[in-house]
Amino acid sequence: MLVWLASYPRSGNTLLRQVLKSCFDLSSCEGLEPVPEHFLAPDGIRDEFYGSYFVEGDPEAFYTRAHTAPELVLIKSHQLPRDDAKAIYVVRDGRLAMRSYTKYQDTYHPGTSTFDSLLLGDHPYGEWTSHHRAWQARGGETLVVRFEELVTADAALLARIAGFLDLPGPGRAWVNPQATLREKDAVFFGTGNPEWRPDAFWTPSRLRAFYTLHGPLLAELGYVTADEVAVGAYPAGSDDGTRVRDAHALASRNRELQAVCDARATEIARLKQACDDRATAIDLLTLECDARLRATEEANRERTRLSTQLAAELESRLAMPPPRPSFAARLRRLVRG
């Protein structure tokens, strides 16, 4: 049975996988979406702390098998939902997720995105609000877990996870290894702050833009009040607010068009593969037909040779004088006559 472990990037997906490995001894896979090359090498962290493994072979074939597998198959995803399979969705204060993701992109994928592009959703994973909405709007069962819950992962949370996954219960209590992990890789493993506080990253203009686009969900999740959003966002009708909203709408439209292009490119690739497969089958049939034609021509030549040989033998026999009767035959005729 496939169960997604989903989240917007830098929202606690890895932390969830640590909890599942440490408390339930459950491994989880990644690789149905692009994986940075340096992540593929063994690092002495993934296996021990969150049981990560990568898909071998065709990812789509693995995905198909996971749906019908009798055992539990946990798959990490930052992508938008693609089916209605069960999912555990991790949500984090968007201000913390955005700060962490911007730093992550600057470190591991420099030049590919900026704070503004992530804020607007000009990115394959979209933006914080639409990502959350998409996972909540799908038809499948979804267990929403907050990042701050995972930090301490008490018995109540572990019981919720066990019930959702139809497991008897955790094998052991959760002990957060964040300090140990930061000693091993302080770049990838952040401080794990469960609560947002103002800092130099959140300039007034960044914070206003974030509240303008994502304040409603931030308030809906209880990370701020509606009044804080109203005060913090650009006023409705203001030039700055209009620019932010127009840029967001343009990025959303661009994502929609890109999704259509990607779907068509996938269909073109599928059709091309089907054409290539048929061309290969035609080539094989042509070779088989050529081989059978050569065999037929060889059989015809052999038949002609044998017919010619037989005709020559018959002609030779017809040209020979009839054999003289033997002495015994002549004697029998004399006796009868």
N, C-alpha and C positions, 0 to 999 in steps of 0.2 A: 504494500500500500504506500503510495506516494504522499508525503506531507511536506509542504513548502515551509522553509524557514526564511521568511521574507522581511525586508525592511528597506527604508530609504538608506543610502550609504551612510556609514558612521553613526548609526542609531543604536547599535548594540547587537547586531547579528552574531558577531564573533563571541560576544559575552553569552548570548543564549546557547551557542554551541558548546561553550565551556561548561555551562550548567548541565546540559544534556549529557556530556561526556563524563563529567565528574560525578554527578548524582545518579545517572541512569545507565552509565556505560554505553551510550549511544553515539556512534560515529555519524558523520554527515558528509555529503559529497558536494563538490563544486566543480564547475567546468561546463555547465550548460550555457554559460555566458563567458565572454573573454576573460582570461586569467593572465595577469602580468607574468612575463617569462621568469622573473626572479622568484616568483612564488612557487614555481614548480619544483625547485630544488629542495631536498630535505633540509629542514632547519632546526630539528630537535625540539620544536615547539608545537607544531600542529598535531602531530601524532599523540603526544603526551597530554596536551592541555585541552584540545577540542576535537580530536579524532577525525581530522580532515582527510579526505581522500579525493583523488581526481578521477574523472570519467576516463575509462580506457575504451578506445574504439570510437564508433560513431555516437556522438552525444544524443542525437534524435532516437537512435535505436535504444539507447539506455533509458531515455525518457519514456518511451513506449513500454519497455519491460517493467519499469518502476510502477506504472499504473496497475499492472496485473500481478505484481509480485506478492506472494503470501506474507512475506516479512515486511517490516517497516523500513521504508527508504526515505531518509531525510535529505532534502536538497536545498541548499542555500540559494537565495535569489535576491538581487536588487532590482530586477526587471519588473515591468508591469505584469499583472496576472495574465496567464495564457490558458487557464482552465479553471474548473471548479473543485479541484482537489482540496483536501484539508490544508490549512495553513496556520502557522503561528506567526503573527505579525508583531514586530517590535517597533514601538513608537518612542521617540525621544523629543524633548523640547527642541523645536526646530532651530532655535538660535544656537544651541549646543551642537546639533548635527551639522548646521551650515558652517560654523567655524571650523569644526574638525574636518569636514569634507574639503573645504577650501585649502586647508593646510595639507591634507592628504594629496590632493591633486597637484599642488605646487611641488610637493616632494617627489611623487612617483610618476606624474605625468605633466611635467612643466610645459607651460605654453598651450595646453589643450583646452583649458577653461579658466574662467575668472570667477570672482565672487558674483559679478553681475550675471554672467551666463548661467551659473548655478541657481541664483535667485529667480531668474526668469524661466528656468527650465529648458534652456538651450543646450540640452545634454541628452544622451540616449536614455537616461533614467528619469527624465522629466524633472519636475520640481517637487518640493516637499509636500505641499498641499495636494496636488493632483495625484501624487503617488499614493498617499494615504487614502484619498477618496476612492481611487480605483480598486484598491484591495478590499475596502469595506463594502463597495457596491456590488462586487461579484456574488455569484450565487452560492459558493461553497461555504462550508463551516470555517470560521476564522476565530482563533483565540488571540485577542489583543493583549500584549504584555508590554508594560512600560519599562524603559531602560532603568529607571530608578528602583523598580521592583527587583530587577535582575541583579543589581549591585549587591543586595543583601540576600535575595532568593530565600525567603523564609519557608517554613513548613507549609503554610497555606498556599503559597505560589507553586511549590513543588507538587502539591496535591492537585492543583488545577491543571498543571501540565500533564501529570500522570493520568488524570481522568480524561483529558482531551485526546491523549495518545493511546488510551485503553491499556495502560500499564498498571501493574500491581502497586507501584509506588517507588520512591527513590531508594537506591541501595545505601546511600549515605547522605549526610547533610552537606550543604554548600559551604565551602571555604573559598572566598574570593582570592585568586592568585595574582591580582593585578600588579602588586608591588614586585613580585618575582618576574612577571612578564616584562615589566618596564625595565628591569635590570638587563634582560636579554635583548630587548628591542624597544627602546624608548621612542623611536620614530613612529612605528606602527601602533604601539599600544599607548594611547594617550593617558591623561590623568584620570579619566573616567568620572569626571564631575557629574553628579546627579542633579545639580541645581545650578541654574544660570545666574551669572553675576556680570554686571557691566565690565568691560575691559577695553583695551586699546583697539582690538579688532573691530568692535562695534562702534564705529563713528556715528555721529548723529544722522548723517544722510543714509548710511547703510541700515540703521535701525528703523528709520522712518519708512524706507522702501520695503523692508521686511514686514513691518506691521501693516503697511498698505495692502500687500498681497497675501500675507499669511497670518495676519492678526486674527481673522475670524476662527481659523482652526486652532490657533494657539489658545484662544479664549475657550473654545469648545472643549478642548482637552484639559482645561483648568490650569494652564501654565501662567496665564495672566487673566485679568478681568476685562470685560468688555469696555469699561471706562478707560483702562490703560491703553487699549487698542485705539480707542477714539482719540485720545490725547496724543498717542505716539505716531499714528499714521499721518500721511499728508492729507490735508483737508480735501474733501470732495470738491472737484471743480478747479483745484489749484493747478498751476502749470506743471509743477513737479509731479503731483499725483497723476495728472493726465498722461504725462510722458511715461511714468512707470507702468501704468495700466495698459497703455497702448503698446509698449514694448513687450509686456507680458502676453497680450493678446496675439501679437505678431509671432512671438516664440511658440505659443500654443498652436497657431495655425501652421507654422513651419513644421512642428512635430507631427501634426496630422498629415500634412502632405508627404513628409518623410516616411511615415508609416505606410502610406499608400504606395510610394515608390519602392519601399523595401518589400512590401507584399508582392508587387508586380515583378520586382527583380527575382524574388524567390520563385514565383510562378514561371518566369522565363527560364530560370535555371532548371526547374523541374521539367519543363517541356523540352529544353535542350538535352537534358539527361535522357529523357524518354526517346528523343530523336536519335541520340548517340547510341542508345541501347538497341534501337531498331536497326540503325545502320550497321551495328556490329552483327546483329542477327542476320541481316541481309547478306553481309559479307560471308558469314559462316555458311549460309544456305547456298550462296554462289559457289563457294569452294566445294561444298558437297555435290552440287549439281555438276560442276566441272569434273569432279572425280567420277561421278556416275556416268557422265557422258564419255569420258575416256575409257571406263570399263566397258560400256556398251559398244564403243567403236572397236575395242580390242576383241570383244566377244563376236562382233560381226566379222572381223577379219579372220578370226579362228574358224568361224562357221563357213566362210567362203573358202578358206583353205581346205577344210575337211570335205566340203561339197565337191570342190575341184578334184581333190585326190580320189574321192569315191567314184566320181564320173569317169575319171581316167582308168580306174581299175575295172569298172563295168565295161567300158569300151574295149579295153584290152582283152577281157574275157570273151566278149562277143566276137572278136576278130579271130580267135583261136579255133581250129578245126575240131569237130566233135570227137570225143575220145572213142577209140576202137573198143568193141566189146571184148571182154576178157575171154580166155579159152573156156572157162567153166560156163559162161553165159552162152557161148556159141554151142557148146555140147548140149546144154539144156534145150536150146531151140531145136537142135537136130532130133533129140529124143522126142520132143513134143510133136515135131512135124512128121 
